[in-house]
Every structure is written in C-alpha cells, then in structure tokens.
Amino acid sequence: MITLNLIPARQKTLLKNARLYTTCKEAATLLFLFVAIISIMLWVSRYYLERDLADLVIANAGNIESNEATSQRIIAINQKIKLTDGISDNFISARRIIEAIANALPENIALETINFYRQQAILEITGTAKTRDNLLRFKNTLSAEPWIKNVDLPMINLIDKENNRFTIKLEINPDRL
C-alpha cells in the first residue's frame, strides 16, 4: 500500500484543528440543547408539582380541621367514659343499704324517710319510735354494723319517753357494704 501525502503539514494541522473545533462546537451545542430541554422539563414539572402541592395543602387543611373536630369529640367521649367509670366505681347500691337497715329495724319503730347522700356517704333516717328503749336498741344495732362508721342520734330525740320522733345520721363505709 502506498500512501501519498499531498497536503502540507501546516495545512494538515489546520484541518485537524478545524475538525476538532467543529466537533467541540457540535458537542457544546448538543450539550446546551440537552441542558435547555432538561431545564424546561424541570421547570414544567416544578410548576405542576407546586400546583399539586397547593391543592394538597388545601385538602390537608380541610382534613386537619375535620380531624381536630373528630379529636375533640373523641376527647369529650373519653371524658364521659372516665366519669361514668368513676361513678360506677363509687356507686353504692341503695338496695343493699335498705336491706341492711330493714334487717336491723326493731318492731316498734316506723321509718318515714331514708335520705342517702352518695358523695358524702351519709345516710339520714327519720321516723318514729314507740319508746325510747326501742330507739336506743335501734341505735345500738346500727352501731354494731360493720358498714357504718358513725351513728349520730341527737339527744333531743331522746327527751320523750314514748312516741319519739327521731333523725339519725349514719356515716357509711362503702367498702364494707
């Protein structure tokens, strides 16, 4: 194979440099074109993402308000449940108290009212006793009950010997009832 070199060396380097310049220019143009296309795509996607984000923020604000209202209702319901649990834990059955008093009641005593103050755990009994001895026996029977802490029978109720009207206040120990 025979190689002929008809172009002078200086012109050859100029042609190589021109070709290299053209290649670099085309590469820079392509790079600029790709960067421009990518930046336009990013700008468009940013626009749509910002618009979607604004829509999501608005929807989320509505959900937050709805959730806060629901949360407040849940808190109110939980408080009512706690109150109900507290009431049921501290509940003393009036039926058991009436049964216990009826069992301790002598024959000659008639009860008129039984008032039960649950929060103070106080029971107030009013009635009439035929004799003072019957009333004292009733008081002693009540004092002996384990579920009664204290029996308060005022002295004024013991003045009459017969047909005594009385009011007895009892402090109750609910744990022993």
Phi and psi in degrees as GROMACS dihedral restraints (atoms count N, CA, C in turn):
[ dihedral_restraints ]
;  ai    aj    ak    al  type     phi  dphi    fc
    3     4     5     6     1  -115.8    20    10
    4     5     6     7     1   130.2    20    10
    6     7     8     9     1  -109.0    20    10
    7     8     9    10     1   128.5    20    10
    9    10    11    12     1  -111.6    20    10
   10    11    12    13     1   130.5    20    10
   12    13    14    15     1  -112.0    20    10
   13    14    15    16     1    93.9    20    10
   15    16    17    18     1   -96.6    20    10
   16    17    18    19     1   -13.0    20    10
   18    19    20    21     1   -96.7    20    10
   19    20    21    22     1   134.1    20    10
   21    22    23    24     1   -64.6    20    10
   22    23    24    25     1   156.3    20    10
   24    25    26    27     1   -62.1    20    10
   25    26    27    28     1   -38.6    20    10
   27    28    29    30     1   -66.3    20    10
   28    29    30    31     1   -42.5    20    10
   30    31    32    33     1   -70.0    20    10
   31    32    33    34     1   -33.3    20    10
   33    34    35    36     1   -61.2    20    10
   34    35    36    37     1   -46.3    20    10
   36    37    38    39     1   -64.9    20    10
   37    38    39    40     1   -36.3    20    10
   39    40    41    42     1   -65.0    20    10
   40    41    42    43     1   -40.8    20    10
   42    43    44    45     1   -66.7    20    10
   43    44    45    46     1   -41.4    20    10
   45    46    47    48     1   -62.5    20    10
   46    47    48    49     1   -43.5    20    10
   48    49    50    51     1   -65.5    20    10
   49    50    51    52     1   -37.8    20    10
   51    52    53    54     1   -66.2    20    10
   52    53    54    55     1   -42.3    20    10
   54    55    56    57     1   -64.3    20    10
   55    56    57    58     1   -42.0    20    10
   57    58    59    60     1   -64.3    20    10
   58    59    60    61     1   -40.7    20    10
   60    61    62    63     1   -63.3    20    10
   61    62    63    64     1   -43.0    20    10
   63    64    65    66     1   -65.2    20    10
   64    65    66    67     1   -41.0    20    10
   66    67    68    69     1   -64.9    20    10
   67    68    69    70     1   -44.3    20    10
   69    70    71    72     1   -64.9    20    10
   70    71    72    73     1   -39.8    20    10
   72    73    74    75     1   -63.2    20    10
   73    74    75    76     1   -43.2    20    10
   75    76    77    78     1   -65.6    20    10
   76    77    78    79     1   -40.4    20    10
   78    79    80    81     1   -64.2    20    10
   79    80    81    82     1   -42.4    20    10
   81    82    83    84     1   -65.1    20    10
   82    83    84    85     1   -39.5    20    10
   84    85    86    87     1   -65.1    20    10
   85    86    87    88     1   -43.6    20    10
   87    88    89    90     1   -64.2    20    10
   88    89    90    91     1   -42.2    20    10
   90    91    92    93     1   -62.6    20    10
   91    92    93    94     1   -43.8    20    10
   93    94    95    96     1   -62.0    20    10
   94    95    96    97     1   -41.0    20    10
   96    97    98    99     1   -63.8    20    10
   97    98    99   100     1   -45.4    20    10
   99   100   101   102     1   -63.0    20    10
  100   101   102   103     1   -42.1    20    10
  102   103   104   105     1   -63.8    20    10
  103   104   105   106     1   -40.7    20    10
  105   106   107   108     1   -64.8    20    10
  106   107   108   109     1   -43.9    20    10
  108   109   110   111     1   -64.7    20    10
  109   110   111   112     1   -44.3    20    10
  111   112   113   114     1   -64.4    20    10
  112   113   114   115     1   -41.7    20    10
  114   115   116   117     1   -66.2    20    10
  115   116   117   118     1   -38.0    20    10
  117   118   119   120     1   -64.4    20    10
  118   119   120   121     1   -42.6    20    10
  120   121   122   123     1   -63.6    20    10
  121   122   123   124     1   -42.2    20    10
  123   124   125   126     1   -65.0    20    10
  124   125   126   127     1   -39.9    20    10
  126   127   128   129     1   -64.4    20    10
  127   128   129   130     1   -43.5    20    10
  129   130   131   132     1   -65.2    20    10
  130   131   132   133     1   -44.6    20    10
  132   133   134   135     1   -66.0    20    10
  133   134   135   136     1   -35.6    20    10
  135   136   137   138     1   -62.4    20    10
  136   137   138   139     1   -42.0    20    10
  138   139   140   141     1   -59.3    20    10
  139   140   141   142     1   -49.4    20    10
  141   142   143   144     1   -66.2    20    10
  142   143   144   145     1   -38.0    20    10
  144   145   146   147     1   -65.7    20    10
  145   146   147   148     1   -41.1    20    10
  147   148   149   150     1   -64.1    20    10
  148   149   150   151     1   -40.9    20    10
  150   151   152   153     1   -64.4    20    10
  151   152   153   154     1   -44.6    20    10
  153   154   155   156     1   -64.0    20    10
  154   155   156   157     1   -38.6    20    10
  156   157   158   159     1   -63.5    20    10
  157   158   159   160     1   -41.5    20    10
  159   160   161   162     1   -62.3    20    10
  160   161   162   163     1   -41.8    20    10
  162   163   164   165     1   -63.6    20    10
  163   164   165   166     1   -41.1    20    10
  165   166   167   168     1   -66.4    20    10
  166   167   168   169     1   -38.1    20    10
  168   169   170   171     1   -63.8    20    10
  169   170   171   172     1   -42.4    20    10
  171   172   173   174     1   -64.4    20    10
  172   173   174   175     1   -45.2    20    10
  174   175   176   177     1   -64.7    20    10
  175   176   177   178     1   -39.3    20    10
  177   178   179   180     1   -66.8    20    10
  178   179   180   181     1   -37.0    20    10
  180   181   182   183     1   -62.4    20    10
  181   182   183   184     1   -41.6    20    10
  183   184   185   186     1   -63.7    20    10
  184   185   186   187     1   -40.8    20    10
  186   187   188   189     1   -66.3    20    10
  187   188   189   190     1   -39.1    20    10
  189   190   191   192     1   -63.1    20    10
  190   191   192   193     1   -44.1    20    10
  192   193   194   195     1   -62.2    20    10
  193   194   195   196     1   -42.9    20    10
  195   196   197   198     1   -64.3    20    10
  196   197   198   199     1   -41.8    20    10
  198   199   200   201     1   -67.1    20    10
  199   200   201   202     1   -36.3    20    10
  201   202   203   204     1   -65.0    20    10
  202   203   204   205     1   -42.0    20    10
  204   205   206   207     1   -63.3    20    10
  205   206   207   208     1   -43.3    20    10
  207   208   209   210     1   -63.9    20    10
  208   209   210   211     1   -41.6    20    10
  210   211   212   213     1   -62.7    20    10
  211   212   213   214     1   -41.1    20    10
  213   214   215   216     1   -64.0    20    10
  214   215   216   217     1   -40.0    20    10
  216   217   218   219     1   -65.1    20    10
  217   218   219   220     1   -39.9    20    10
  219   220   221   222     1   -64.3    20    10
  220   221   222   223     1   -42.4    20    10
  222   223   224   225     1   -61.7    20    10
  223   224   225   226     1   -44.1    20    10
  225   226   227   228     1   -62.8    20    10
  226   227   228   229     1   -41.8    20    10
  228   229   230   231     1   -64.9    20    10
  229   230   231   232     1   -42.5    20    10
  231   232   233   234     1   -62.1    20    10
  232   233   234   235     1   -39.4    20    10
  234   235   236   237     1   -64.5    20    10
  235   236   237   238     1   -40.9    20    10
  237   238   239   240     1   -64.3    20    10
  238   239   240   241     1   -38.2    20    10
  240   241   242   243     1   -65.3    20    10
  241   242   243   244     1   -42.1    20    10
  243   244   245   246     1   -62.4    20    10
  244   245   246   247     1   -42.5    20    10
  246   247   248   249     1   -62.8    20    10
  247   248   249   250     1   -42.3    20    10
  249   250   251   252     1   -63.4    20    10
  250   251   252   253     1   -42.1    20    10
  252   253   254   255     1   -62.7    20    10
  253   254   255   256     1   -41.3    20    10
  255   256   257   258     1   -63.3    20    10
  256   257   258   259     1   -40.2    20    10
  258   259   260   261     1   -66.6    20    10
  259   260   261   262     1   -44.8    20    10
  261   262   263   264     1   -68.5    20    10
  262   263   264   265     1   -32.0    20    10
  264   265   266   267     1   -69.1    20    10
  265   266   267   268     1   -36.5    20    10
  267   268   269   270     1   -94.6    20    10
  268   269   270   271     1     6.9    20    10
  270   271   272   273     1   -73.5    20    10
  271   272   273   274     1   132.0    20    10
  273   274   275   276     1  -115.0    20    10
  274   275   276   277     1   127.0    20    10
  276   277   278   279     1   -71.8    20    10
  277   278   279   280     1   123.5    20    10
  279   280   281   282     1   -68.5    20    10
  280   281   282   283     1   -29.4    20    10
  282   283   284   285     1   -62.1    20    10
  283   284   285   286     1   -42.9    20    10
  285   286   287   288     1   -65.2    20    10
  286   287   288   289     1   -37.0    20    10
  288   289   290   291     1   -66.7    20    10
  289   290   291   292     1   -45.9    20    10
  291   292   293   294     1   -63.8    20    10
  292   293   294   295     1   -40.7    20    10
  294   295   296   297     1   -61.8    20    10
  295   296   297   298     1   -43.8    20    10
  297   298   299   300     1   -65.1    20    10
  298   299   300   301     1   -39.8    20    10
  300   301   302   303     1   -69.1    20    10
  301   302   303   304     1   -40.3    20    10
  303   304   305   306     1   -63.3    20    10
  304   305   306   307     1   -36.4    20    10
  306   307   308   309     1   -69.4    20    10
  307   308   309   310     1   -30.3    20    10
  309   310   311   312     1   -88.7    20    10
  310   311   312   313     1    -6.4    20    10
  312   313   314   315     1   -79.4    20    10
  313   314   315   316     1   122.5    20    10
  315   316   317   318     1   -72.4    20    10
  316   317   318   319     1   171.3    20    10
  318   319   320   321     1   -65.7    20    10
  319   320   321   322     1   -41.8    20    10
  321   322   323   324     1   -90.2    20    10
  322   323   324   325     1    23.2    20    10
  324   325   326   327     1  -120.9    20    10
  325   326   327   328     1   130.8    20    10
  327   328   329   330     1  -113.3    20    10
  328   329   330   331     1   124.2    20    10
  330   331   332   333     1   -90.3    20    10
  331   332   333   334     1   139.8    20    10
  333   334   335   336     1  -102.5    20    10
  334   335   336   337     1   -49.5    20    10
  336   337   338   339     1  -140.4    20    10
  337   338   339   340     1   150.0    20    10
  339   340   341   342     1  -128.7    20    10
  340   341   342   343     1   113.3    20    10
  342   343   344   345     1  -105.6    20    10
  343   344   345   346     1   129.4    20    10
  345   346   347   348     1  -118.6    20    10
  346   347   348   349     1   119.1    20    10
  348   349   350   351     1  -103.0    20    10
  349   350   351   352     1    96.9    20    10
  351   352   353   354     1   -60.1    20    10
  352   353   354   355     1   -45.7    20    10
  354   355   356   357     1   -64.2    20    10
  355   356   357   358     1   -37.9    20    10
  357   358   359   360     1   -89.6    20    10
  358   359   360   361     1    -9.0    20    10
  360   361   362   363     1    56.2    20    10
  361   362   363   364     1    47.8    20    10
  363   364   365   366     1  -121.2    20    10
  364   365   366   367     1   138.8    20    10
  366   367   368   369     1  -119.6    20    10
  367   368   369   370     1   130.7    20    10
  369   370   371   372     1  -119.2    20    10
  370   371   372   373     1   120.0    20    10
  372   373   374   375     1  -114.3    20    10
  373   374   375   376     1   128.3    20    10
  375   376   377   378     1  -120.5    20    10
  376   377   378   379     1   147.0    20    10
  378   379   380   381     1  -179.3    20    10
  379   380   381   382     1  -164.6    20    10
  381   382   383   384     1  -131.9    20    10
  382   383   384   385     1   135.1    20    10
  384   385   386   387     1  -112.3    20    10
  385   386   387   388     1   139.8    20    10
  387   388   389   390     1   -65.4    20    10
  388   389   390   391     1   -41.8    20    10
  390   391   392   393     1  -133.7    20    10
  391   392   393   394     1   161.6    20    10
  393   394   395   396     1   -63.2    20    10
  394   395   396   397     1   -38.0    20    10
  396   397   398   399     1   -62.8    20    10
  397   398   399   400     1   -40.4    20    10
  399   400   401   402     1   -61.8    20    10
  400   401   402   403     1   -40.8    20    10
  402   403   404   405     1   -66.0    20    10
  403   404   405   406     1   -43.6    20    10
  405   406   407   408     1   -65.8    20    10
  406   407   408   409     1   -38.5    20    10
  408   409   410   411     1   -63.0    20    10
  409   410   411   412     1   -42.1    20    10
  411   412   413   414     1   -61.9    20    10
  412   413   414   415     1   -42.8    20    10
  414   415   416   417     1   -63.0    20    10
  415   416   417   418     1   -44.3    20    10
  417   418   419   420     1   -66.0    20    10
  418   419   420   421     1   -38.4    20    10
  420   421   422   423     1   -63.0    20    10
  421   422   423   424     1   -42.3    20    10
  423   424   425   426     1   -66.3    20    10
  424   425   426   427     1   -38.4    20    10
  426   427   428   429     1   -64.3    20    10
  427   428   429   430     1   -29.4    20    10
  429   430   431   432     1   -79.1    20    10
  430   431   432   433     1   -13.9    20    10
  432   433   434   435     1   -68.9    20    10
  433   434   435   436     1   136.4    20    10
  435   436   437   438     1   -72.6    20    10
  436   437   438   439     1   -21.2    20    10
  438   439   440   441     1   -87.7    20    10
  439   440   441   442     1    -1.0    20    10
  441   442   443   444     1  -108.2    20    10
  442   443   444   445     1   124.3    20    10
  444   445   446   447     1   -80.2    20    10
  445   446   447   448     1   -47.1    20    10
  447   448   449   450     1  -145.6    20    10
  448   449   450   451     1   141.0    20    10
  450   451   452   453     1  -117.9    20    10
  451   452   453   454     1   122.5    20    10
  453   454   455   456     1  -114.7    20    10
  454   455   456   457     1   107.4    20    10
  456   457   458   459     1  -117.1    20    10
  457   458   459   460     1   107.3    20    10
  459   460   461   462     1   -61.5    20    10
  460   461   462   463     1   147.2    20    10
  462   463   464   465     1   -62.8    20    10
  463   464   465   466     1   -27.8    20    10
  465   466   467   468     1   -62.1    20    10
  466   467   468   469     1   -25.8    20    10
  468   469   470   471     1   -75.6    20    10
  469   470   471   472     1   -12.6    20    10
  471   472   473   474     1  -103.5    20    10
  472   473   474   475     1     7.3    20    10
  474   475   476   477     1   -67.3    20    10
  475   476   477   478     1   -50.3    20    10
  477   478   479   480     1   -76.8    20    10
  478   479   480   481     1   144.9    20    10
  480   481   482   483     1   -81.7    20    10
  481   482   483   484     1   -30.4    20    10
  483   484   485   486     1  -132.1    20    10
  484   485   486   487     1   156.5    20    10
  486   487   488   489     1    50.3    20    10
  487   488   489   490     1    56.3    20    10
  489   490   491   492     1   -82.6    20    10
  490   491   492   493     1   126.0    20    10
  492   493   494   495     1   -88.4    20    10
  493   494   495   496     1   134.1    20    10
  495   496   497   498     1  -137.5    20    10
  496   497   498   499     1   158.4    20    10
  498   499   500   501     1  -135.7    20    10
  499   500   501   502     1   116.7    20    10
  501   502   503   504     1  -111.0    20    10
  502   503   504   505     1   132.0    20    10
  504   505   506   507     1  -108.1    20    10
  505   506   507   508     1   129.0    20    10
  507   508   509   510     1  -118.4    20    10
  508   509   510   511     1   132.7    20    10
  510   511   512   513     1   -93.0    20    10
  511   512   513   514     1   127.9    20    10
  513   514   515   516     1  -102.6    20    10
  514   515   516   517     1   141.9    20    10
  516   517   518   519     1  -101.8    20    10
  517   518   519   520     1    96.0    20    10
  519   520   521   522     1   -62.8    20    10
  520   521   522   523     1   -24.0    20    10
  522   523   524   525     1   -68.8    20    10
  523   524   525   526     1   -25.7    20    10
  525   526   527   528     1   -97.7    20    10
  526   527   528   529     1    -1.9    20    10
